[in-house]
Amino acid sequence: MPGTPYENAKRTVEALGPAEQLRLIAELTSRLSGELNRRSRRSLLELKGLGKDIWQGVDVADYLSRERSSWNG
């Protein structure tokens, strides 16, 4: 009875000797590292303005005053 591709690969790897398993790990690590490096990096600046509608109509000075007074209990 055939298993999932993962299970089949795991069985195949388990049949390899330790040196071959290490070689496979090195090749997979190299391949996956290359894929991760090719993915586009995201910038924190993309979050600029996110949620600004939540703060509309809020007086900043009043909000900060209330927040700071809550620190003292």
CHARMM-style PDB file with segment names, atoms N, HN, CA, C and O in Angstrom:
ATOM      1  N   MET     1       0.850  -1.187   0.000  1.00  0.00      PROA
ATOM      2  CA  MET     1       0.000   0.000   0.000  1.00  0.00      PROA
ATOM      3  C   MET     1       0.895   1.249   0.000  1.00  0.00      PROA
ATOM      4  O   MET     1       1.660   1.451   0.944  1.00  0.00      PROA
ATOM      5  N   PRO     2       0.814   2.080  -1.029  1.00  0.00      PROA
ATOM      6  CA  PRO     2       1.677   3.254  -1.117  1.00  0.00      PROA
ATOM      7  C   PRO     2       1.270   4.313  -0.094  1.00  0.00      PROA
ATOM      8  O   PRO     2       0.088   4.497   0.196  1.00  0.00      PROA
ATOM      9  N   GLY     3       2.274   5.004   0.446  1.00  0.00      PROA
ATOM     10  HN  GLY     3       3.235   4.855   0.211  1.00  0.00      PROA
ATOM     11  CA  GLY     3       2.017   6.069   1.411  1.00  0.00      PROA
ATOM     12  C   GLY     3       2.040   7.422   0.736  1.00  0.00      PROA
ATOM     13  O   GLY     3       2.033   7.535  -0.490  1.00  0.00      PROA
ATOM     14  N   THR     4       2.066   8.425   1.558  1.00  0.00      PROA
ATOM     15  HN  THR     4       2.072   8.333   2.554  1.00  0.00      PROA
ATOM     16  CA  THR     4       2.154   9.790   1.038  1.00  0.00      PROA
ATOM     17  C   THR     4       3.563  10.017   0.495  1.00  0.00      PROA
ATOM     18  O   THR     4       4.478   9.263   0.824  1.00  0.00      PROA
ATOM     19  N   PRO     5       3.744  11.030  -0.320  1.00  0.00      PROA
ATOM     20  CA  PRO     5       5.095  11.327  -0.806  1.00  0.00      PROA
ATOM     21  C   PRO     5       6.095  11.526   0.338  1.00  0.00      PROA
ATOM     22  O   PRO     5       7.245  11.098   0.244  1.00  0.00      PROA
ATOM     23  N   TYR     6       5.654  12.174   1.410  1.00  0.00      PROA
ATOM     24  HN  TYR     6       4.720  12.522   1.487  1.00  0.00      PROA
ATOM     25  CA  TYR     6       6.529  12.366   2.570  1.00  0.00      PROA
ATOM     26  C   TYR     6       6.933  11.027   3.174  1.00  0.00      PROA
ATOM     27  O   TYR     6       8.112  10.788   3.436  1.00  0.00      PROA
ATOM     28  N   GLU     7       5.954  10.157   3.393  1.00  0.00      PROA
ATOM     29  HN  GLU     7       4.996  10.352   3.181  1.00  0.00      PROA
ATOM     30  CA  GLU     7       6.255   8.852   3.981  1.00  0.00      PROA
ATOM     31  C   GLU     7       7.181   8.038   3.084  1.00  0.00      PROA
ATOM     32  O   GLU     7       8.093   7.370   3.571  1.00  0.00      PROA
ATOM     33  N   ASN     8       6.947   8.092   1.774  1.00  0.00      PROA
ATOM     34  HN  ASN     8       6.206   8.635   1.378  1.00  0.00      PROA
ATOM     35  CA  ASN     8       7.807   7.379   0.827  1.00  0.00      PROA
ATOM     36  C   ASN     8       9.238   7.918   0.875  1.00  0.00      PROA
ATOM     37  O   ASN     8      10.198   7.147   0.870  1.00  0.00      PROA
ATOM     38  N   ALA     9       9.373   9.245   0.923  1.00  0.00      PROA
ATOM     39  HN  ALA     9       8.593   9.871   0.927  1.00  0.00      PROA
ATOM     40  CA  ALA     9      10.699   9.852   0.972  1.00  0.00      PROA
ATOM     41  C   ALA     9      11.397   9.487   2.281  1.00  0.00      PROA
ATOM     42  O   ALA     9      12.591   9.188   2.293  1.00  0.00      PROA
ATOM     43  N   LYS    10      10.651   9.512   3.369  1.00  0.00      PROA
ATOM     44  HN  LYS    10       9.681   9.754   3.359  1.00  0.00      PROA
ATOM     45  CA  LYS    10      11.232   9.177   4.670  1.00  0.00      PROA
ATOM     46  C   LYS    10      11.759   7.745   4.672  1.00  0.00      PROA
ATOM     47  O   LYS    10      12.860   7.490   5.161  1.00  0.00      PROA
ATOM     48  N   ARG    11      10.989   6.820   4.134  1.00  0.00      PROA
ATOM     49  HN  ARG    11      10.095   7.027   3.737  1.00  0.00      PROA
ATOM     50  CA  ARG    11      11.437   5.421   4.060  1.00  0.00      PROA
ATOM     51  C   ARG    11      12.706   5.301   3.213  1.00  0.00      PROA
ATOM     52  O   ARG    11      13.625   4.556   3.553  1.00  0.00      PROA
ATOM     53  N   THR    12      12.740   6.038   2.115  1.00  0.00      PROA
ATOM     54  HN  THR    12      11.993   6.643   1.839  1.00  0.00      PROA
ATOM     55  CA  THR    12      13.909   6.002   1.243  1.00  0.00      PROA
ATOM     56  C   THR    12      15.130   6.555   1.957  1.00  0.00      PROA
ATOM     57  O   THR    12      16.217   5.987   1.857  1.00  0.00      PROA
ATOM     58  N   VAL    13      14.964   7.657   2.677  1.00  0.00      PROA
ATOM     59  HN  VAL    13      14.081   8.119   2.759  1.00  0.00      PROA
ATOM     60  CA  VAL    13      16.077   8.264   3.406  1.00  0.00      PROA
ATOM     61  C   VAL    13      16.568   7.328   4.496  1.00  0.00      PROA
ATOM     62  O   VAL    13      17.774   7.197   4.709  1.00  0.00      PROA
ATOM     63  N   GLU    14      15.645   6.681   5.183  1.00  0.00      PROA
ATOM     64  HN  GLU    14      14.666   6.787   5.010  1.00  0.00      PROA
ATOM     65  CA  GLU    14      16.034   5.753   6.244  1.00  0.00      PROA
ATOM     66  C   GLU    14      16.851   4.582   5.701  1.00  0.00      PROA
ATOM     67  O   GLU    14      17.629   3.974   6.436  1.00  0.00      PROA
ATOM     68  N   ALA    15      16.680   4.269   4.441  1.00  0.00      PROA
ATOM     69  HN  ALA    15      16.047   4.762   3.843  1.00  0.00      PROA
ATOM     70  CA  ALA    15      17.436   3.176   3.829  1.00  0.00      PROA
ATOM     71  C   ALA    15      18.854   3.592   3.466  1.00  0.00      PROA
ATOM     72  O   ALA    15      19.699   2.740   3.193  1.00  0.00      PROA
ATOM     73  N   LEU    16      19.126   4.905   3.459  1.00  0.00      PROA
ATOM     74  HN  LEU    16      18.439   5.598   3.681  1.00  0.00      PROA
ATOM     75  CA  LEU    16      20.462   5.409   3.146  1.00  0.00      PROA
ATOM     76  C   LEU    16      21.378   5.260   4.353  1.00  0.00      PROA
ATOM     77  O   LEU    16      20.921   5.204   5.495  1.00  0.00      PROA
ATOM     78  N   GLY    17      22.646   5.198   4.088  1.00  0.00      PROA
ATOM     79  HN  GLY    17      23.018   5.243   3.160  1.00  0.00      PROA
ATOM     80  CA  GLY    17      23.632   5.181   5.157  1.00  0.00      PROA
ATOM     81  C   GLY    17      23.804   6.579   5.730  1.00  0.00      PROA
ATOM     82  O   GLY    17      23.347   7.553   5.133  1.00  0.00      PROA
ATOM     83  N   PRO    18      24.456   6.687   6.880  1.00  0.00      PROA
ATOM     84  CA  PRO    18      24.641   7.995   7.522  1.00  0.00      PROA
ATOM     85  C   PRO    18      25.328   9.032   6.634  1.00  0.00      PROA
ATOM     86  O   PRO    18      24.915  10.192   6.609  1.00  0.00      PROA
ATOM     87  N   ALA    19      26.354   8.634   5.916  1.00  0.00      PROA
ATOM     88  HN  ALA    19      26.690   7.692   5.936  1.00  0.00      PROA
ATOM     89  CA  ALA    19      27.061   9.584   5.045  1.00  0.00      PROA
ATOM     90  C   ALA    19      26.140  10.085   3.933  1.00  0.00      PROA
ATOM     91  O   ALA    19      26.153  11.269   3.599  1.00  0.00      PROA
ATOM     92  N   GLU    20      25.353   9.194   3.370  1.00  0.00      PROA
ATOM     93  HN  GLU    20      25.342   8.232   3.641  1.00  0.00      PROA
ATOM     94  CA  GLU    20      24.427   9.594   2.303  1.00  0.00      PROA
ATOM     95  C   GLU    20      23.318  10.485   2.859  1.00  0.00      PROA
ATOM     96  O   GLU    20      22.877  11.418   2.187  1.00  0.00      PROA
ATOM     97  N   GLN    21      22.867  10.204   4.077  1.00  0.00      PROA
ATOM     98  HN  GLN    21      23.225   9.447   4.623  1.00  0.00      PROA
ATOM     99  CA  GLN    21      21.848  11.056   4.693  1.00  0.00      PROA
ATOM    100  C   GLN    21      22.384  12.459   4.917  1.00  0.00      PROA
ATOM    101  O   GLN    21      21.683  13.439   4.663  1.00  0.00      PROA
ATOM    102  N   LEU    22      23.633  12.565   5.395  1.00  0.00      PROA
ATOM    103  HN  LEU    22      24.202  11.769   5.601  1.00  0.00      PROA
ATOM    104  CA  LEU    22      24.240  13.890   5.590  1.00  0.00      PROA
ATOM    105  C   LEU    22      24.408  14.628   4.266  1.00  0.00      PROA
ATOM    106  O   LEU    22      24.190  15.837   4.188  1.00  0.00      PROA
ATOM    107  N   ARG    23      24.793  13.897   3.235  1.00  0.00      PROA
ATOM    108  HN  ARG    23      24.969  12.914   3.299  1.00  0.00      PROA
ATOM    109  CA  ARG    23      24.930  14.518   1.910  1.00  0.00      PROA
ATOM    110  C   ARG    23      23.575  15.050   1.441  1.00  0.00      PROA
ATOM    111  O   ARG    23      23.488  16.156   0.908  1.00  0.00      PROA
ATOM    112  N   LEU    24      22.530  14.263   1.641  1.00  0.00      PROA
ATOM    113  HN  LEU    24      22.601  13.365   2.075  1.00  0.00      PROA
ATOM    114  CA  LEU    24      21.186  14.690   1.242  1.00  0.00      PROA
ATOM    115  C   LEU    24      20.748  15.916   2.024  1.00  0.00      PROA
ATOM    116  O   LEU    24      20.175  16.846   1.458  1.00  0.00      PROA
ATOM    117  N   ILE    25      21.016  15.921   3.325  1.00  0.00      PROA
ATOM    118  HN  ILE    25      21.482  15.166   3.785  1.00  0.00      PROA
ATOM    119  CA  ILE    25      20.669  17.080   4.152  1.00  0.00      PROA
ATOM    120  C   ILE    25      21.377  18.324   3.642  1.00  0.00      PROA
ATOM    121  O   ILE    25      20.765  19.388   3.547  1.00  0.00      PROA
ATOM    122  N   ALA    26      22.654  18.207   3.315  1.00  0.00      PROA
ATOM    123  HN  ALA    26      23.151  17.343   3.393  1.00  0.00      PROA
ATOM    124  CA  ALA    26      23.423  19.348   2.815  1.00  0.00      PROA
ATOM    125  C   ALA    26      22.837  19.867   1.505  1.00  0.00      PROA
ATOM    126  O   ALA    26      22.721  21.077   1.310  1.00  0.00      PROA
ATOM    127  N   GLU    27      22.474  18.962   0.619  1.00  0.00      PROA
ATOM    128  HN  GLU    27      22.569  17.979   0.778  1.00  0.00      PROA
ATOM    129  CA  GLU    27      21.906  19.374  -0.663  1.00  0.00      PROA
ATOM    130  C   GLU    27      20.540  20.035  -0.475  1.00  0.00      PROA
ATOM    131  O   GLU    27      20.248  21.045  -1.116  1.00  0.00      PROA
ATOM    132  N   LEU    28      19.711  19.476   0.392  1.00  0.00      PROA
ATOM    133  HN  LEU    28      19.949  18.656   0.912  1.00  0.00      PROA
ATOM    134  CA  LEU    28      18.395  20.066   0.651  1.00  0.00      PROA
ATOM    135  C   LEU    28      18.527  21.439   1.307  1.00  0.00      PROA
ATOM    136  O   LEU    28      17.807  22.375   0.960  1.00  0.00      PROA
ATOM    137  N   THR    29      19.449  21.550   2.252  1.00  0.00      PROA
ATOM    138  HN  THR    29      20.035  20.790   2.534  1.00  0.00      PROA
ATOM    139  CA  THR    29      19.667  22.830   2.927  1.00  0.00      PROA
ATOM    140  C   THR    29      20.104  23.894   1.938  1.00  0.00      PROA
ATOM    141  O   THR    29      19.610  25.021   1.972  1.00  0.00      PROA
ATOM    142  N   SER    30      21.022  23.541   1.065  1.00  0.00      PROA
ATOM    143  HN  SER    30      21.423  22.625   1.037  1.00  0.00      PROA
ATOM    144  CA  SER    30      21.500  24.480   0.055  1.00  0.00      PROA
ATOM    145  C   SER    30      20.362  24.904  -0.873  1.00  0.00      PROA
ATOM    146  O   SER    30      20.204  26.085  -1.182  1.00  0.00      PROA
ATOM    147  N   ARG    31      19.590  23.942  -1.303  1.00  0.00      PROA
ATOM    148  HN  ARG    31      19.718  22.982  -1.052  1.00  0.00      PROA
ATOM    149  CA  ARG    31      18.476  24.227  -2.225  1.00  0.00      PROA
ATOM    150  C   ARG    31      17.438  25.127  -1.568  1.00  0.00      PROA
ATOM    151  O   ARG    31      16.984  26.100  -2.170  1.00  0.00      PROA
ATOM    152  N   LEU    32      17.062  24.802  -0.334  1.00  0.00      PROA
ATOM    153  HN  LEU    32      17.431  24.011   0.155  1.00  0.00      PROA
ATOM    154  CA  LEU    32      16.043  25.583   0.344  1.00  0.00      PROA
ATOM    155  C   LEU    32      16.537  26.973   0.709  1.00  0.00      PROA
ATOM    156  O   LEU    32      15.773  27.936   0.653  1.00  0.00      PROA
ATOM    157  N   SER    33      17.819  27.091   1.084  1.00  0.00      PROA
ATOM    158  HN  SER    33      18.440  26.308   1.129  1.00  0.00      PROA
ATOM    159  CA  SER    33      18.383  28.405   1.388  1.00  0.00      PROA
ATOM    160  C   SER    33      18.330  29.299   0.161  1.00  0.00      PROA
ATOM    161  O   SER    33      18.021  30.487   0.266  1.00  0.00      PROA
ATOM    162  N   GLY    34      18.626  28.741  -0.988  1.00  0.00      PROA
ATOM    163  HN  GLY    34      18.876  27.776  -1.074  1.00  0.00      PROA
ATOM    164  CA  GLY    34      18.554  29.508  -2.233  1.00  0.00      PROA
ATOM    165  C   GLY    34      17.145  29.981  -2.523  1.00  0.00      PROA
ATOM    166  O   GLY    34      16.949  31.110  -2.974  1.00  0.00      PROA
ATOM    167  N   GLU    35      16.161  29.132  -2.269  1.00  0.00      PROA
ATOM    168  HN  GLU    35      16.320  28.215  -1.903  1.00  0.00      PROA
ATOM    169  CA  GLU    35      14.764  29.518  -2.492  1.00  0.00      PROA
ATOM    170  C   GLU    35      14.349  30.628  -1.545  1.00  0.00      PROA
ATOM    171  O   GLU    35      13.663  31.564  -1.955  1.00  0.00      PROA
ATOM    172  N   LEU    36      14.754  30.539  -0.288  1.00  0.00      PROA
ATOM    173  HN  LEU    36      15.312  29.779   0.044  1.00  0.00      PROA
ATOM    174  CA  LEU    36      14.390  31.571   0.682  1.00  0.00      PROA
ATOM    175  C   LEU    36      15.035  32.902   0.340  1.00  0.00      PROA
ATOM    176  O   LEU    36      14.424  33.952   0.538  1.00  0.00      PROA
ATOM    177  N   ASN    37      16.258  32.877  -0.170  1.00  0.00      PROA
ATOM    178  HN  ASN    37      16.755  32.024  -0.331  1.00  0.00      PROA
ATOM    179  CA  ASN    37      16.947  34.114  -0.536  1.00  0.00      PROA
ATOM    180  C   ASN    37      16.307  34.780  -1.750  1.00  0.00      PROA
ATOM    181  O   ASN    37      16.392  35.999  -1.897  1.00  0.00      PROA
ATOM    182  N   ARG    38      15.677  34.012  -2.609  1.00  0.00      PROA
ATOM    183  HN  ARG    38      15.608  33.022  -2.490  1.00  0.00      PROA
ATOM    184  CA  ARG    38      15.052  34.572  -3.811  1.00  0.00      PROA
ATOM    185  C   ARG    38      13.702  35.221  -3.507  1.00  0.00      PROA
ATOM    186  O   ARG    38      13.237  36.070  -4.268  1.00  0.00      PROA
ATOM    187  N   ARG    39      13.079  34.830  -2.410  1.00  0.00      PROA
ATOM    188  HN  ARG    39      13.457  34.140  -1.792  1.00  0.00      PROA
ATOM    189  CA  ARG    39      11.784  35.428  -2.061  1.00  0.00      PROA
ATOM    190  C   ARG    39      11.975  36.901  -1.761  1.00  0.00      PROA
ATOM    191  O   ARG    39      12.991  37.307  -1.197  1.00  0.00      PROA
ATOM    192  N   SER    40      10.991  37.693  -2.144  1.00  0.00      PROA
ATOM    193  HN  SER    40      10.166  37.362  -2.602  1.00  0.00      PROA
ATOM    194  CA  SER    40      11.121  39.126  -1.926  1.00  0.00      PROA
ATOM    195  C   SER    40      11.033  39.437  -0.438  1.00  0.00      PROA
ATOM    196  O   SER    40      10.235  38.853   0.295  1.00  0.00      PROA
ATOM    197  N   ARG    41      11.856  40.352  -0.025  1.00  0.00      PROA
ATOM    198  HN  ARG    41      12.504  40.827  -0.621  1.00  0.00      PROA
ATOM    199  CA  ARG    41      11.873  40.786   1.369  1.00  0.00      PROA
ATOM    200  C   ARG    41      10.777  41.830   1.561  1.00  0.00      PROA
ATOM    201  O   ARG    41      10.503  42.625   0.663  1.00  0.00      PROA
ATOM    202  N   ARG    42      10.169  41.823   2.713  1.00  0.00      PROA
ATOM    203  HN  ARG    42      10.392  41.177   3.444  1.00  0.00      PROA
ATOM    204  CA  ARG    42       9.132  42.799   3.026  1.00  0.00      PROA
ATOM    205  C   ARG    42       9.757  43.921   3.848  1.00  0.00      PROA
ATOM    206  O   ARG    42      10.742  43.713   4.557  1.00  0.00      PROA
ATOM    207  N   SER    43       9.189  45.078   3.747  1.00  0.00      PROA
ATOM    208  HN  SER    43       8.390  45.248   3.172  1.00  0.00      PROA
ATOM    209  CA  SER    43       9.681  46.231   4.477  1.00  0.00      PROA
ATOM    210  C   SER    43       8.685  46.623   5.564  1.00  0.00      PROA
ATOM    211  O   SER    43       7.473  46.566   5.360  1.00  0.00      PROA
ATOM    212  N   LEU    44       9.200  47.012   6.696  1.00  0.00      PROA
ATOM    213  HN  LEU    44      10.185  47.058   6.862  1.00  0.00      PROA
ATOM    214  CA  LEU    44       8.364  47.502   7.781  1.00  0.00      PROA
ATOM    215  C   LEU    44       7.586  48.736   7.340  1.00  0.00      PROA
ATOM    216  O   LEU    44       6.499  49.011   7.849  1.00  0.00      PROA
ATOM    217  N   LEU    45       8.142  49.463   6.405  1.00  0.00      PROA
ATOM    218  HN  LEU    45       9.024  49.239   5.991  1.00  0.00      PROA
ATOM    219  CA  LEU    45       7.485  50.676   5.921  1.00  0.00      PROA
ATOM    220  C   LEU    45       6.169  50.378   5.202  1.00  0.00      PROA
ATOM    221  O   LEU    45       5.354  51.282   5.015  1.00  0.00      PROA
ATOM    222  N   GLU    46       5.952  49.132   4.800  1.00  0.00      PROA
ATOM    223  HN  GLU    46       6.614  48.399   4.953  1.00  0.00      PROA
ATOM    224  CA  GLU    46       4.693  48.766   4.162  1.00  0.00      PROA
ATOM    225  C   GLU    46       3.515  48.895   5.126  1.00  0.00      PROA
ATOM    226  O   GLU    46       2.364  48.958   4.695  1.00  0.00      PROA
ATOM    227  N   LEU    47       3.797  48.934   6.414  1.00  0.00      PROA
ATOM    228  HN  LEU    47       4.732  48.882   6.764  1.00  0.00      PROA
ATOM    229  CA  LEU    47       2.742  49.039   7.418  1.00  0.00      PROA
ATOM    230  C   LEU    47       2.330  50.489   7.682  1.00  0.00      PROA
ATOM    231  O   LEU    47       1.382  50.741   8.427  1.00  0.00      PROA
ATOM    232  N   LYS    48       3.033  51.430   7.080  1.00  0.00      PROA
ATOM    233  HN  LYS    48       3.803  51.225   6.475  1.00  0.00      PROA
ATOM    234  CA  LYS    48       2.747  52.848   7.294  1.00  0.00      PROA
ATOM    235  C   LYS    48       1.281  53.136   6.957  1.00  0.00      PROA
ATOM    236  O   LYS    48       0.801  52.794   5.876  1.00  0.00      PROA
ATOM    237  N   GLY    49       0.592  53.763   7.890  1.00  0.00      PROA
ATOM    238  HN  GLY    49       0.982  54.041   8.767  1.00  0.00      PROA
ATOM    239  CA  GLY    49      -0.798  54.152   7.683  1.00  0.00      PROA
ATOM    240  C   GLY    49      -1.808  53.063   8.007  1.00  0.00      PROA
ATOM    241  O   GLY    49      -3.012  53.320   7.997  1.00  0.00      PROA
ATOM    242  N   LEU    50      -1.349  51.864   8.292  1.00  0.00      PROA
ATOM    243  HN  LEU    50      -0.371  51.655   8.300  1.00  0.00      PROA
ATOM    244  CA  LEU    50      -2.253  50.770   8.602  1.00  0.00      PROA
ATOM    245  C   LEU    50      -2.963  51.048   9.926  1.00  0.00      PROA
ATOM    246  O   LEU    50      -2.304  51.300  10.935  1.00  0.00      PROA
ATOM    247  N   GLY    51      -4.256  51.007   9.937  1.00  0.00      PROA
ATOM    248  HN  GLY    51      -4.792  50.802   9.117  1.00  0.00      PROA
ATOM    249  CA  GLY    51      -5.040  51.228  11.152  1.00  0.00      PROA
ATOM    250  C   GLY    51      -5.245  52.689  11.487  1.00  0.00      PROA
ATOM    251  O   GLY    51      -5.703  53.016  12.581  1.00  0.00      PROA
ATOM    252  N   LYS    52      -4.910  53.578  10.552  1.00  0.00      PROA
ATOM    253  HN  LYS    52      -4.538  53.312   9.663  1.00  0.00      PROA
ATOM    254  CA  LYS    52      -5.041  55.005  10.862  1.00  0.00      PROA
ATOM    255  C   LYS    52      -6.483  55.402  11.129  1.00  0.00      PROA
ATOM    256  O   LYS    52      -6.737  56.377  11.837  1.00  0.00      PROA
ATOM    257  N   ASP    53      -7.430  54.658  10.569  1.00  0.00      PROA
ATOM    258  HN  ASP    53      -7.224  53.867   9.994  1.00  0.00      PROA
ATOM    259  CA  ASP    53      -8.841  54.983  10.779  1.00  0.00      PROA
ATOM    260  C   ASP    53      -9.246  54.786  12.240  1.00  0.00      PROA
ATOM    261  O   ASP    53     -10.201  55.413  12.700  1.00  0.00      PROA
ATOM    262  N   ILE    54      -8.548  53.939  12.965  1.00  0.00      PROA
ATOM    263  HN  ILE    54      -7.773  53.430  12.591  1.00  0.00      PROA
ATOM    264  CA  ILE    54      -8.856  53.695  14.373  1.00  0.00      PROA
ATOM    265  C   ILE    54      -8.604  54.950  15.199  1.00  0.00      PROA
ATOM    266  O   ILE    54      -9.291  55.193  16.191  1.00  0.00      PROA
ATOM    267  N   TRP    55      -7.617  55.749  14.791  1.00  0.00      PROA
ATOM    268  HN  TRP    55      -7.059  55.552  13.985  1.00  0.00      PROA
ATOM    269  CA  TRP    55      -7.206  56.910  15.567  1.00  0.00      PROA
ATOM    270  C   TRP    55      -7.900  58.203  15.135  1.00  0.00      PROA
ATOM    271  O   TRP    55      -7.674  59.254  15.733  1.00  0.00      PROA
ATOM    272  N   GLN    56      -8.735  58.134  14.112  1.00  0.00      PROA
ATOM    273  HN  GLN    56      -8.919  57.280  13.626  1.00  0.00      PROA
ATOM    274  CA  GLN    56      -9.414  59.356  13.672  1.00  0.00      PROA
ATOM    275  C   GLN    56     -10.337  59.848  14.780  1.00  0.00      PROA
ATOM    276  O   GLN    56     -11.077  59.067  15.378  1.00  0.00      PROA
ATOM    277  N   GLY    57     -10.287  61.140  15.044  1.00  0.00      PROA
ATOM    278  HN  GLY    57      -9.686  61.774  14.558  1.00  0.00      PROA
ATOM    279  CA  GLY    57     -11.128  61.742  16.064  1.00  0.00      PROA
ATOM    280  C   GLY    57     -10.586  61.596  17.477  1.00  0.00      PROA
ATOM    281  O   GLY    57     -11.239  62.022  18.430  1.00  0.00      PROA
ATOM    282  N   VAL    58      -9.418  61.010  17.634  1.00  0.00      PROA
ATOM    283  HN  VAL    58      -8.887  60.664  16.860  1.00  0.00      PROA
ATOM    284  CA  VAL    58      -8.828  60.849  18.962  1.00  0.00      PROA
ATOM    285  C   VAL    58      -7.848  61.996  19.199  1.00  0.00      PROA
ATOM    286  O   VAL    58      -6.955  62.244  18.389  1.00  0.00      PROA
ATOM    287  N   ASP    59      -8.027  62.685  20.314  1.00  0.00      PROA
ATOM    288  HN  ASP    59      -8.753  62.484  20.973  1.00  0.00      PROA
ATOM    289  CA  ASP    59      -7.106  63.761  20.676  1.00  0.00      PROA
ATOM    290  C   ASP    59      -5.857  63.107  21.262  1.00  0.00      PROA
ATOM    291  O   ASP    59      -5.925  62.452  22.303  1.00  0.00      PROA
ATOM    292  N   VAL    60      -4.731  63.284  20.600  1.00  0.00      PROA
ATOM    293  HN  VAL    60      -4.676  63.815  19.755  1.00  0.00      PROA
ATOM    294  CA  VAL    60      -3.502  62.599  20.988  1.00  0.00      PROA
ATOM    295  C   VAL    60      -3.068  63.004  22.393  1.00  0.00      PROA
ATOM    296  O   VAL    60      -2.724  62.144  23.205  1.00  0.00      PROA
ATOM    297  N   ALA    61      -3.080  64.288  22.687  1.00  0.00      PROA
ATOM    298  HN  ALA    61      -3.359  64.987  22.028  1.00  0.00      PROA
ATOM    299  CA  ALA    61      -2.630  64.760  24.001  1.00  0.00      PROA
ATOM    300  C   ALA    61      -3.514  64.189  25.107  1.00  0.00      PROA
ATOM    301  O   ALA    61      -3.012  63.767  26.150  1.00  0.00      PROA
ATOM    302  N   ASP    62      -4.823  64.176  24.883  1.00  0.00      PROA
ATOM    303  HN  ASP    62      -5.230  64.519  24.037  1.00  0.00      PROA
ATOM    304  CA  ASP    62      -5.756  63.622  25.878  1.00  0.00      PROA
ATOM    305  C   ASP    62      -5.531  62.127  26.054  1.00  0.00      PROA
ATOM    306  O   ASP    62      -5.525  61.623  27.177  1.00  0.00      PROA
ATOM    307  N   TYR    63      -5.348  61.428  24.953  1.00  0.00      PROA
ATOM    308  HN  TYR    63      -5.353  61.838  24.041  1.00  0.00      PROA
ATOM    309  CA  TYR    63      -5.119  59.979  25.016  1.00  0.00      PROA
ATOM    310  C   TYR    63      -3.841  59.676  25.803  1.00  0.00      PROA
ATOM    311  O   TYR    63      -3.833  58.808  26.676  1.00  0.00      PROA
ATOM    312  N   LEU    64      -2.767  60.396  25.489  1.00  0.00      PROA
ATOM    313  HN  LEU    64      -2.773  61.101  24.780  1.00  0.00      PROA
ATOM    314  CA  LEU    64      -1.499  60.166  26.177  1.00  0.00      PROA
ATOM    315  C   LEU    64      -1.603  60.494  27.663  1.00  0.00      PROA
ATOM    316  O   LEU    64      -1.046  59.783  28.500  1.00  0.00      PROA
ATOM    317  N   SER    65      -2.307  61.557  27.987  1.00  0.00      PROA
ATOM    318  HN  SER    65      -2.759  62.135  27.307  1.00  0.00      PROA
ATOM    319  CA  SER    65      -2.488  61.935  29.382  1.00  0.00      PROA
ATOM    320  C   SER    65      -3.222  60.835  30.151  1.00  0.00      PROA
ATOM    321  O   SER    65      -2.806  60.463  31.248  1.00  0.00      PROA
ATOM    322  N   ARG    66      -4.302  60.317  29.585  1.00  0.00      PROA
ATOM    323  HN  ARG    66      -4.640  60.619  28.694  1.00  0.00      PROA
ATOM    324  CA  ARG    66      -5.056  59.228  30.231  1.00  0.00      PROA
ATOM    325  C   ARG    66      -4.206  57.965  30.344  1.00  0.00      PROA
ATOM    326  O   ARG    66      -4.231  57.281  31.367  1.00  0.00      PROA
ATOM    327  N   GLU    67      -3.471  57.667  29.310  1.00  0.00      PROA
ATOM    328  HN  GLU    67      -3.451  58.222  28.479  1.00  0.00      PROA
ATOM    329  CA  GLU    67      -2.623  56.454  29.307  1.00  0.00      PROA
ATOM    330  C   GLU    67      -1.530  56.565  30.370  1.00  0.00      PROA
ATOM    331  O   GLU    67      -1.291  55.620  31.123  1.00  0.00      PROA
ATOM    332  N   ARG    68      -0.881  57.704  30.426  1.00  0.00      PROA
ATOM    333  HN  ARG    68      -1.075  58.471  29.814  1.00  0.00      PROA
ATOM    334  CA  ARG    68       0.205  57.896  31.399  1.00  0.00      PROA
ATOM    335  C   ARG    68      -0.314  57.881  32.830  1.00  0.00      PROA
ATOM    336  O   ARG    68       0.360  57.386  33.734  1.00  0.00      PROA
ATOM    337  N   SER    69      -1.509  58.423  33.036  1.00  0.00      PROA
ATOM    338  HN  SER    69      -2.056  58.826  32.301  1.00  0.00      PROA
ATOM    339  CA  SER    69      -2.050  58.420  34.399  1.00  0.00      PROA
ATOM    340  C   SER    69      -2.419  57.002  34.837  1.00  0.00      PROA
ATOM    341  O   SER    69      -2.457  56.722  36.035  1.00  0.00      PROA
ATOM    342  N   SER    70      -2.689  56.117  33.900  1.00  0.00      PROA
ATOM    343  HN  SER    70      -2.658  56.344  32.926  1.00  0.00      PROA
ATOM    344  CA  SER    70      -3.016  54.737  34.264  1.00  0.00      PROA
ATOM    345  C   SER    70      -1.786  53.959  34.736  1.00  0.00      PROA
ATOM    346  O   SER    70      -1.917  52.905  35.359  1.00  0.00      PROA
ATOM    347  N   TRP    71      -0.610  54.470  34.442  1.00  0.00      PROA
ATOM    348  HN  TRP    71      -0.503  55.326  33.936  1.00  0.00      PROA
ATOM    349  CA  TRP    71       0.618  53.780  34.845  1.00  0.00      PROA
ATOM    350  C   TRP    71       0.801  53.851  36.365  1.00  0.00      PROA
ATOM    351  O   TRP    71       1.449  52.985  36.953  1.00  0.00      PROA
ATOM    352  N   ASN    72       0.245  54.857  36.983  1.00  0.00      PROA
ATOM    353  HN  ASN    72      -0.280  55.560  36.504  1.00  0.00      PROA
ATOM    354  CA  ASN    72       0.432  55.046  38.426  1.00  0.00      PROA
ATOM    355  C   ASN    72      -0.604  54.292  39.251  1.00  0.00      PROA
ATOM    356  O   ASN    72      -0.552  54.301  40.481  1.00  0.00      PROA
ATOM    357  N   GLY    73      -1.521  53.658  38.589  1.00  0.00      PROA
ATOM    358  HN  GLY    73      -1.563  53.651  37.590  1.00  0.00      PROA
ATOM    359  CA  GLY    73      -2.523  52.879  39.308  1.00  0.00      PROA
ATOM    360  C   GLY    73      -3.728  53.623  39.497  1.00  0.00      PROA
ATOM    361  OT1 GLY    73      -4.681  53.115  40.088  1.00  0.00      PROA
TER     362      GLY     73
END
